[in-house]
Amino acid sequence: MGIKLRHEIISTDVLIIGGGTAGCYAALTLCKNSKLKVVIAEKANIKRSGCLAAGVNAINAYIVEGRTPEDYVDYAIKDANGIVRKDLLLSVAKRFNEVTAQMEKLGLVILKDTDGNYVTRGNRNIKINGENFKPILAKAVRKGKNIEVFNNVNITDFMVNDNTIYGAIGFSIREEIAYEFRAKAVIVSTGGAAGLYKPNNPGTSRHKMWYPPFNTGAGYAMGIKAGAEMTSFEMRFIALRCKDTIAPTGTIAQGVQAKQINSLGEVYENNYGITTSERVYGTVKENQLGKGPCYLQTSAMDKVKEKDLLKAYLNMAPSQTLKWIESGKLPSEQDVEITGTEPYIVGGHTASGYWVNTNRETTIHGLYAGGDVTGGCPQKYVSGALAEGEIAALDIISKISEFAEIKENVAKESRKIVKEYEDILKSANALFTAEELEEAMQKVMDEYAGGISTNYQFNEKQLMLAEEKIDNLIQLSKNLSASDMHELMFVYELRERLLVCKSVIAHLYHRKETRWHSFNENLDYPQQRDEYFCYVNSKFENDKLKIIYRDIVKEAVYEHKN
């Protein structure tokens, strides 16, 4: 019989897709500075959603005393070997401290010394009690007069006509309802993409990963389908993590200045460089040379630092503290083994995501991007996501009169999408499940597109095979079925990941150099090449990805031209 969905139409001024850090702060900014009606559509619940759900114990992007926003920009440019947008980086760096202060006013606990100054960690970080960060944001949003929140709603498609956005469509994952959100402007802030590659841990532990497993690249996929220009998907992010628990290493490396050492006790980090990608690369190489396992040297730390470390991980990644206690050896008694994770696509750490102007409007008129979906602005982390939400919201307020009302032909398209939901719910006896195809996708990406099993390396022949196999899986995914709304979400999550995989493969193929070790370790082109000192962008046209090479942006303010 299948399921007939109730089709509800919600009209608003601004639709925010994804109620994470950037989305919630954008909503607060709109509420504070205008009377615009705002709707947030969130797949989970804004109280605990987004990358903050993975745990945080520091503001990793902050201008500490004696430093300037320009210093931060210089650091990010060097870390990314120049493939960044300086205009975007400077615009967030100038706001890091202001948005942090606003979070403190909302109730965020920021650690202070006896003189009342923030406790710093390294040159760019301050320590916080991050457990309540997201609940604090969510509480403030719920108090907003003109903000309405739709939790447990999975958005699948933008409503776009003539390169202008008019809203988005999705479905409840708990009730048999399809939602059509009509809006004058839309902010996409759905986070990055996890689960594309085979993860460190198998079976039921496969979702113990660096980034929230619920972030499937939905925002990227919707943009790709709608013809938005995307950038730098080949600049993958691979995190250096505590082995098995996949807990962060930054707290150890920066907090107690622990060095990376091999099994012989040799400090190796200076042999390969200390950028984010080089730290991963060095660990891979030492293992290949037979000098593994590799560690962060914690055995030299004193008891005071050890106590702080145990507290920090209890706050951020409790599994690591439990592992120390369970083993009977605390960090001062054993070094911490480290490893690289599977690759992710995440614009908060690297430069992958939407190609935007300085005010975060994408190449689709009226569609803005904030947080991890925004490209060109790496190393922005949580405070950068807050800043981008604010920047996008303020630009929308200044231009709201320019944005158009929905057209009837766009509304007709939404009804086709609702029928697609119902067809998936109506079909039966599919040959494969979404989970089975997801496992196949991760194996393809791992073996042919530079995953853990190949030490993140690839060549062009492997990428061509990867593309062919991912295309086959995309075809198979068209025949999936779902017995309820929750399973329907799994079908769309898989399709989103497959489309992002296809884009990642294309970007890896077309950057014919190794710009960042491990992140794009191209065996056919193992060196940097001057002709590739540019952005590799892409756009979906006529069911094909078109690659666009763009010169490095030098203007202080960038606007889309073509």
C-alpha positions as CSV (number, residue, x, y, z in Angstrom):
1,M,0.0,0.0,0.0
2,G,2.8,2.4,0.8
3,I,2.5,5.7,2.8
4,K,0.7,8.8,1.7
5,L,2.5,11.8,3.2
6,R,0.8,14.9,4.5
7,H,2.3,17.9,2.6
8,E,2.7,20.9,4.8
9,I,3.8,24.3,3.5
10,I,5.6,26.7,5.8
11,S,6.3,30.3,4.7
12,T,9.0,32.4,6.3
13,D,11.5,35.2,5.5
14,V,14.6,33.2,6.2
15,L,15.1,29.4,6.3
16,I,18.1,28.1,8.1
17,I,18.9,24.4,7.2
18,G,20.9,22.9,10.0
19,G,20.7,24.1,13.6
20,G,24.3,23.7,14.6
21,T,26.7,26.4,15.7
22,A,26.5,28.6,12.6
23,G,22.8,28.1,12.1
24,C,21.8,28.9,15.6
25,Y,24.0,32.0,15.8
26,A,22.6,33.2,12.4
27,A,19.1,32.9,13.8
28,L,20.1,34.9,17.0
29,T,21.7,37.6,14.8
30,L,18.6,37.8,12.6
31,C,16.4,38.0,15.7
32,K,18.6,40.7,17.4
33,N,18.9,42.9,14.3
34,S,15.6,42.6,12.5
35,K,11.9,41.5,12.7
36,L,12.3,38.9,10.0
37,K,10.6,35.6,10.5
38,V,13.1,32.8,10.8
39,V,12.7,29.0,10.6
40,I,15.4,26.5,11.5
41,A,15.0,23.0,10.1
42,E,17.2,20.5,11.9
43,K,17.6,16.8,11.3
44,A,18.3,16.0,14.9
45,N,17.5,18.4,17.8
46,I,19.3,21.7,18.1
47,K,20.0,21.1,21.8
48,R,22.7,18.6,20.9
49,S,23.3,18.7,17.1
50,G,26.2,19.7,14.9
51,C,29.9,19.2,15.3
52,L,29.8,20.4,18.9
53,A,28.1,17.2,19.6
54,A,31.5,15.5,19.2
55,G,32.8,17.4,22.2
56,V,34.9,20.5,22.6
57,N,37.0,21.9,25.5
58,A,38.6,25.0,23.8
59,I,37.9,27.9,21.5
60,N,40.5,26.9,18.9
61,A,40.4,30.2,17.0
62,Y,40.9,33.2,19.2
63,I,43.1,36.3,19.0
64,V,45.1,36.1,22.2
65,E,46.9,39.1,23.8
66,G,49.8,40.2,21.6
67,R,48.4,38.7,18.5
68,T,46.3,40.2,15.6
69,P,43.7,38.9,13.2
70,E,46.3,39.2,10.5
71,D,48.6,36.9,12.4
72,Y,45.8,34.3,12.4
73,V,45.3,34.7,8.6
74,D,49.0,34.2,8.0
75,Y,49.0,31.0,10.1
76,A,46.0,29.6,8.1
77,I,47.5,30.5,4.8
78,K,50.8,28.7,5.6
79,D,48.9,25.6,7.0
80,A,47.0,25.3,3.7
81,N,49.9,26.1,1.4
82,G,48.2,29.2,0.1
83,I,45.0,27.7,-1.2
84,V,42.6,29.8,1.0
85,R,40.5,32.9,0.7
86,K,42.2,35.7,2.6
87,D,39.1,37.9,2.5
88,L,37.0,35.1,4.2
89,L,39.7,34.3,6.8
90,L,40.2,38.0,7.8
91,S,36.4,38.6,8.1
92,V,36.1,35.8,10.7
93,A,39.3,36.5,12.5
94,K,38.2,40.0,13.2
95,R,35.0,38.6,14.8
96,F,36.6,35.7,16.8
97,N,36.8,37.6,20.1
98,E,33.5,39.4,19.8
99,V,31.4,36.3,19.2
100,T,33.2,34.5,22.0
101,A,32.3,37.4,24.3
102,Q,28.7,37.0,23.3
103,M,28.8,33.3,24.1
104,E,30.1,34.1,27.5
105,K,27.2,36.6,28.1
106,L,24.9,33.7,27.1
107,G,26.4,31.6,29.8
108,L,29.4,29.7,28.3
109,V,32.0,29.0,31.0
110,I,35.4,30.3,29.9
111,L,38.3,29.4,32.2
112,K,40.1,32.3,33.8
113,D,43.3,32.8,35.8
114,T,43.5,34.5,39.2
115,D,43.8,37.9,37.4
116,G,40.6,37.3,35.5
117,N,42.2,36.7,32.2
118,Y,41.2,33.8,29.9
119,V,43.4,30.8,30.3
120,T,45.2,30.3,26.9
121,R,46.3,27.1,25.3
122,G,49.1,27.8,22.8
123,N,49.0,30.9,20.6
124,R,45.4,30.8,19.3
125,N,43.3,28.9,21.8
126,I,41.4,29.5,25.1
127,K,40.0,26.9,27.4
128,I,36.3,26.5,28.0
129,N,33.9,24.2,29.6
130,G,32.3,23.1,26.4
131,E,29.8,20.5,27.6
132,N,27.0,23.0,27.7
133,F,28.0,25.1,24.6
134,K,25.2,23.8,22.4
135,P,22.5,23.7,25.0
136,I,23.3,27.4,25.8
137,L,22.9,28.3,22.1
138,A,19.7,26.3,21.8
139,K,18.2,27.9,24.9
140,A,18.9,31.4,23.5
141,V,17.4,30.4,20.1
142,R,14.2,29.1,21.8
143,K,13.8,32.5,23.5
144,G,13.9,34.3,20.1
145,K,10.6,36.0,19.3
146,N,10.5,35.3,15.6
147,I,12.3,32.0,15.5
148,E,10.5,28.7,14.9
149,V,12.4,25.4,15.2
150,F,11.5,22.2,13.4
151,N,13.5,19.4,14.9
152,N,13.8,15.9,13.3
153,V,13.2,17.3,9.8
154,N,15.5,16.0,7.1
155,I,15.9,18.5,4.2
156,T,16.8,16.8,0.9
157,D,16.5,19.5,-1.9
158,F,16.6,23.2,-2.4
159,M,13.9,24.8,-4.4
160,V,15.8,26.7,-7.1
161,N,14.7,28.3,-10.3
162,D,16.8,30.5,-12.7
163,N,19.7,30.3,-10.2
164,T,17.6,31.8,-7.4
165,I,16.5,30.0,-4.3
166,Y,12.9,30.0,-3.0
167,G,13.2,27.5,-0.1
168,A,13.7,23.8,0.5
169,I,11.8,20.6,0.9
170,G,12.3,17.6,3.3
171,F,10.4,15.3,5.6
172,S,9.9,14.5,9.2
173,I,11.8,11.4,10.4
174,R,9.2,10.7,13.1
175,E,5.9,11.6,11.4
176,E,4.5,10.9,7.9
177,I,4.8,14.6,6.9
178,A,6.6,16.2,4.0
179,Y,7.6,19.8,4.6
180,E,7.9,22.5,1.9
181,F,9.6,25.6,3.4
182,R,9.1,28.7,1.3
183,A,11.6,31.5,2.0
184,K,13.0,34.6,0.6
185,A,16.6,33.7,1.7
186,V,18.2,30.4,2.9
187,I,21.3,29.7,5.0
188,V,22.7,26.3,4.6
189,S,24.7,25.2,7.7
190,T,24.4,21.5,7.7
191,G,28.1,20.7,8.6
192,G,30.6,18.6,6.7
193,A,30.7,15.0,5.4
194,A,31.7,12.0,7.5
195,G,31.3,8.3,6.6
196,L,32.6,8.6,3.0
197,Y,35.6,6.4,3.7
198,K,36.0,3.1,5.5
199,P,36.6,4.1,9.1
200,N,39.3,3.1,11.7
201,N,37.0,0.8,13.6
202,P,34.8,-1.9,12.1
203,G,31.3,-3.3,12.9
204,T,29.3,-1.7,15.6
205,S,32.2,0.6,16.5
206,R,32.3,2.1,13.0
207,H,30.6,5.3,14.1
208,K,33.3,6.0,16.7
209,M,34.9,8.6,14.4
210,W,36.4,12.1,14.6
211,Y,33.4,13.9,13.2
212,P,29.7,13.3,14.0
213,P,28.5,10.3,11.9
214,F,25.2,12.1,11.4
215,N,26.9,14.7,9.2
216,T,26.5,13.1,5.7
217,G,27.3,16.0,3.5
218,A,23.7,16.9,2.9
219,G,24.4,20.6,2.4
220,Y,27.1,19.9,-0.1
221,A,24.9,17.4,-2.0
222,M,21.9,19.8,-2.2
223,G,24.2,22.5,-3.5
224,I,25.8,20.2,-6.1
225,K,22.4,19.1,-7.3
226,A,21.2,22.7,-7.6
227,G,24.2,23.8,-9.6
228,A,26.1,25.8,-6.9
229,E,29.8,26.2,-7.4
230,M,31.9,24.2,-4.9
231,T,35.6,24.5,-4.1
232,S,38.6,22.5,-2.8
233,F,37.0,19.1,-2.2
234,E,40.4,17.6,-2.9
235,M,41.7,19.3,0.3
236,R,40.4,16.4,2.5
237,F,40.8,16.5,6.3
238,I,42.5,13.7,8.1
239,A,42.7,14.1,11.9
240,L,45.6,12.8,14.0
241,R,43.9,10.9,16.8
242,C,44.4,8.8,19.9
243,K,44.3,5.3,18.6
244,D,41.2,3.2,19.3
245,T,39.2,6.0,21.1
246,I,39.7,8.4,18.2
247,A,39.9,11.2,20.8
248,P,41.5,14.5,19.9
249,T,45.3,14.9,20.2
250,G,45.4,18.7,20.2
251,T,44.8,18.9,24.0
252,I,47.9,16.7,24.5
253,A,50.1,18.3,21.8
254,Q,49.3,21.9,22.6
255,G,48.2,21.6,26.2
256,V,51.2,19.8,27.5
257,Q,53.6,20.3,24.6
258,A,53.9,16.6,23.9
259,K,56.2,15.6,21.0
260,Q,55.4,13.1,18.3
261,I,57.8,10.1,18.7
262,N,58.3,6.8,17.0
263,S,58.7,3.4,18.6
264,L,62.5,4.0,19.0
265,G,61.7,7.1,21.1
266,E,62.9,9.5,18.3
267,V,61.1,12.8,17.9
268,Y,60.1,12.8,14.2
269,E,57.8,15.7,13.7
270,N,60.5,18.1,12.7
271,N,61.6,15.8,9.9
272,Y,58.3,16.2,8.0
273,G,57.0,19.6,9.1
274,I,54.3,20.7,11.6
275,T,51.4,21.8,9.5
276,T,48.2,19.8,10.1
277,S,48.7,17.5,7.1
278,E,52.4,17.1,7.7
279,R,51.8,15.8,11.2
280,V,49.6,13.1,9.7
281,Y,52.1,12.4,6.9
282,G,55.0,12.0,9.3
283,T,53.1,9.4,11.3
284,V,52.3,7.5,8.1
285,K,55.9,7.6,6.9
286,E,57.4,6.4,10.2
287,N,55.0,3.4,10.2
288,Q,56.0,2.7,6.6
289,L,59.7,2.8,7.6
290,G,59.0,0.2,10.3
291,K,59.4,2.6,13.1
292,G,55.8,2.4,14.3
293,P,53.7,2.5,16.4
294,C,53.9,6.3,16.9
295,Y,53.0,8.2,20.0
296,L,52.6,11.5,21.7
297,Q,55.2,11.6,24.4
298,T,53.2,12.0,27.6
299,S,55.4,9.9,29.9
300,A,57.5,12.9,30.9
301,M,54.6,15.0,32.2
302,D,54.2,15.9,35.9
303,K,51.2,14.9,38.0
304,V,49.6,18.4,37.9
305,K,49.5,18.3,34.1
306,E,48.3,14.8,34.2
307,K,45.4,15.7,36.4
308,D,44.4,18.5,34.1
309,L,44.6,16.2,31.1
310,L,42.3,13.6,32.7
311,K,39.8,16.4,33.4
312,A,40.0,17.8,29.9
313,Y,39.3,14.5,28.3
314,L,36.4,13.8,30.7
315,N,34.9,17.0,29.5
316,M,35.6,16.4,25.8
317,A,36.2,12.7,25.0
318,P,35.5,10.6,28.2
319,S,36.4,7.3,26.4
320,Q,40.1,8.3,26.5
321,T,40.1,9.0,30.2
322,L,38.3,5.7,30.8
323,K,40.9,3.9,28.7
324,W,43.7,5.3,30.8
325,I,41.9,4.2,34.0
326,E,40.9,0.8,32.7
327,S,44.5,0.0,31.6
328,G,45.8,0.9,35.0
329,K,48.4,3.2,33.4
330,L,47.9,7.0,33.4
331,P,49.4,9.2,30.7
332,S,52.5,10.0,32.8
333,E,53.2,6.2,32.8
334,Q,52.6,5.5,29.1
335,D,52.8,7.4,25.9
336,V,49.6,7.8,23.9
337,E,49.5,5.9,20.6
338,I,48.3,8.0,17.7
339,T,46.9,7.3,14.2
340,G,45.3,9.0,11.3
341,T,41.5,8.8,10.8
342,E,39.7,8.2,7.5
343,P,39.4,11.3,5.4
344,Y,36.5,13.8,5.8
345,I,35.2,16.8,3.9
346,V,34.9,19.6,6.3
347,G,35.2,23.4,5.7
348,G,35.9,24.3,9.3
349,H,39.3,22.6,9.2
350,T,40.2,22.6,5.5
351,A,38.9,24.7,2.6
352,S,36.2,22.4,1.2
353,G,32.7,23.6,0.5
354,Y,30.6,26.3,-1.2
355,W,32.3,29.0,-3.2
356,V,31.0,32.1,-1.6
357,N,31.5,35.9,-1.8
358,T,32.9,37.7,1.2
359,N,29.4,38.0,2.7
360,R,28.9,34.2,2.4
361,E,26.4,34.3,-0.4
362,T,26.9,31.3,-2.7
363,T,26.7,31.4,-6.5
364,I,22.9,30.7,-6.2
365,H,21.2,34.0,-5.5
366,G,19.7,34.2,-2.0
367,L,21.5,31.0,-0.8
368,Y,24.1,31.6,1.9
369,A,26.5,29.2,3.6
370,G,27.9,29.2,7.1
371,G,30.2,26.9,9.1
372,D,31.7,23.7,7.8
373,V,29.8,23.8,4.5
374,T,31.6,27.0,3.5
375,G,34.7,26.6,1.5
376,G,37.9,28.7,1.3
377,C,38.1,29.5,5.0
378,P,39.9,26.7,6.9
379,Q,41.0,26.7,10.5
380,K,37.9,28.7,11.6
381,Y,36.5,26.1,14.0
382,V,33.7,27.0,16.4
383,S,34.2,30.7,16.7
384,G,34.6,31.0,12.9
385,A,31.3,29.1,12.5
386,L,29.6,31.6,14.8
387,A,31.2,34.5,12.9
388,E,30.0,33.1,9.5
389,G,26.5,32.7,10.8
390,E,26.6,36.4,11.8
391,I,28.1,37.6,8.6
392,A,25.5,35.8,6.5
393,A,22.6,36.9,8.6
394,L,23.6,40.6,8.5
395,D,23.9,40.5,4.7
396,I,20.5,39.0,4.4
397,I,19.0,41.7,6.5
398,S,20.6,44.4,4.3
399,K,19.3,42.7,1.1
400,I,16.0,41.1,2.1
401,S,14.0,43.4,-0.2
402,E,16.0,42.1,-3.2
403,F,14.9,38.5,-2.8
404,A,12.0,37.2,-4.7
405,E,8.7,35.4,-3.7
406,I,8.2,31.8,-4.8
407,K,7.0,31.0,-8.3
408,E,4.3,28.5,-9.0
409,N,6.6,26.3,-11.3
410,V,9.0,25.9,-8.3
411,A,6.1,24.7,-6.1
412,K,5.3,22.1,-8.8
413,E,8.8,20.7,-8.5
414,S,8.4,20.3,-4.8
415,R,5.4,18.0,-5.4
416,K,7.6,15.8,-7.6
417,I,10.0,15.4,-4.7
418,V,7.2,14.5,-2.3
419,K,6.1,11.8,-4.8
420,E,9.7,10.5,-4.9
421,Y,9.6,10.1,-1.0
422,E,6.3,8.2,-1.4
423,D,7.7,6.0,-4.2
424,I,10.6,4.9,-2.0
425,L,8.2,4.2,0.9
426,K,5.9,2.3,-1.5
427,S,8.5,0.1,-3.1
428,A,9.5,-3.3,-1.6
429,N,12.0,-6.1,-1.9
430,A,15.0,-3.9,-2.9
431,L,18.0,-6.0,-3.7
432,F,20.2,-4.1,-1.3
433,T,19.8,-2.1,1.9
434,A,21.2,1.4,2.4
435,E,23.7,0.1,4.9
436,E,25.0,-2.5,2.5
437,L,25.6,0.1,-0.2
438,E,27.2,2.4,2.3
439,E,29.7,-0.3,3.2
440,A,30.4,-0.9,-0.5
441,M,30.9,2.9,-1.0
442,Q,33.3,3.2,2.0
443,K,35.4,0.2,0.6
444,V,35.6,1.8,-2.8
445,M,36.7,5.1,-1.4
446,D,39.2,3.4,0.9
447,E,40.9,1.3,-1.7
448,Y,40.7,3.5,-4.8
449,A,40.5,7.1,-3.6
450,G,43.2,7.4,-0.9
451,G,41.8,5.8,2.3
452,I,43.5,4.4,5.4
453,S,44.4,1.1,3.7
454,T,46.5,2.8,1.0
455,N,48.1,5.3,3.4
456,Y,45.9,8.0,1.9
457,Q,47.7,7.6,-1.5
458,F,46.1,7.3,-4.9
459,N,46.9,7.5,-8.6
460,E,44.7,8.5,-11.6
461,K,43.9,4.9,-12.7
462,Q,42.6,4.2,-9.2
463,L,40.5,7.3,-9.2
464,M,39.0,6.4,-12.6
465,L,38.0,3.0,-11.1
466,A,36.6,4.7,-8.1
467,E,34.4,7.0,-10.2
468,E,33.1,4.0,-12.2
469,K,32.3,2.0,-9.0
470,I,30.7,5.0,-7.3
471,D,28.5,5.6,-10.4
472,N,27.4,2.0,-10.2
473,L,26.4,2.5,-6.6
474,I,24.5,5.7,-7.4
475,Q,22.5,3.6,-9.9
476,L,21.8,0.9,-7.3
477,S,20.8,3.5,-4.8
478,K,17.9,4.6,-7.0
479,N,16.2,1.2,-6.3
480,L,16.3,1.4,-2.5
481,S,13.2,1.1,-0.5
482,A,12.2,2.2,3.0
483,S,9.6,0.9,5.4
484,D,9.3,4.0,7.5
485,M,10.4,7.7,7.7
486,H,13.6,6.8,9.6
487,E,14.7,4.4,6.9
488,L,13.8,7.0,4.3
489,M,16.4,9.2,6.0
490,F,19.0,6.5,5.6
491,V,18.3,6.3,1.8
492,Y,18.8,10.0,1.4
493,E,21.9,10.0,3.6
494,L,23.5,7.4,1.4
495,R,22.6,9.3,-1.8
496,E,24.1,12.5,-0.3
497,R,27.4,10.7,0.5
498,L,27.6,9.1,-2.9
499,L,27.2,12.4,-4.6
500,V,29.9,14.0,-2.4
501,C,32.2,11.0,-3.1
502,K,31.8,11.6,-6.8
503,S,32.8,15.2,-6.4
504,V,35.7,14.4,-4.1
505,I,37.0,11.9,-6.7
506,A,36.7,14.5,-9.5
507,H,38.6,17.1,-7.5
508,L,41.4,14.7,-6.5
509,Y,41.7,13.8,-10.2
510,H,42.0,17.4,-11.4
511,R,44.5,18.7,-8.9
512,K,47.5,17.1,-10.7
513,E,50.0,17.7,-7.9
514,T,50.5,16.9,-4.2
515,R,49.7,20.2,-2.6
516,W,49.1,18.7,0.9
517,H,50.7,15.5,2.0
518,S,48.2,12.8,3.0
519,F,45.3,15.2,2.3
520,N,45.9,14.8,-1.5
521,E,48.8,12.3,-1.8
522,N,48.8,12.0,-5.6
523,L,51.4,9.3,-6.6
524,D,51.3,10.4,-10.3
525,Y,52.2,13.9,-9.3
526,P,54.2,13.6,-6.0
527,Q,55.4,17.3,-6.0
528,Q,53.8,20.7,-5.8
529,R,53.4,22.3,-9.3
530,D,53.3,26.1,-9.8
531,E,50.5,25.9,-12.4
532,Y,48.2,24.4,-9.7
533,F,48.6,27.3,-7.3
534,C,44.9,28.0,-7.8
535,Y,41.5,26.8,-6.6
536,V,40.0,23.7,-8.1
537,N,36.2,24.4,-8.2
538,S,33.3,22.4,-9.7
539,K,29.8,22.9,-10.9
540,F,27.1,20.3,-11.7
541,E,25.8,21.0,-15.2
542,N,23.7,18.6,-17.4
543,D,24.3,15.7,-15.0
544,K,28.1,16.2,-15.2
545,L,30.6,17.9,-13.0
546,K,32.4,20.7,-14.8
547,I,35.8,21.6,-13.3
548,I,36.7,25.3,-13.0
549,Y,40.2,26.5,-12.2
550,R,40.1,29.9,-10.4
551,D,43.0,32.3,-9.7
552,I,43.8,33.0,-6.0
553,V,41.6,35.8,-4.7
554,K,43.6,38.9,-3.8
555,E,40.8,41.4,-3.3
556,A,39.8,42.5,0.2
557,V,36.2,42.0,-0.8
558,Y,35.2,39.4,-3.3
559,E,32.0,39.4,-5.4
560,H,30.8,36.7,-7.8
561,K,31.5,37.8,-11.4
562,N,30.8,34.7,-13.6
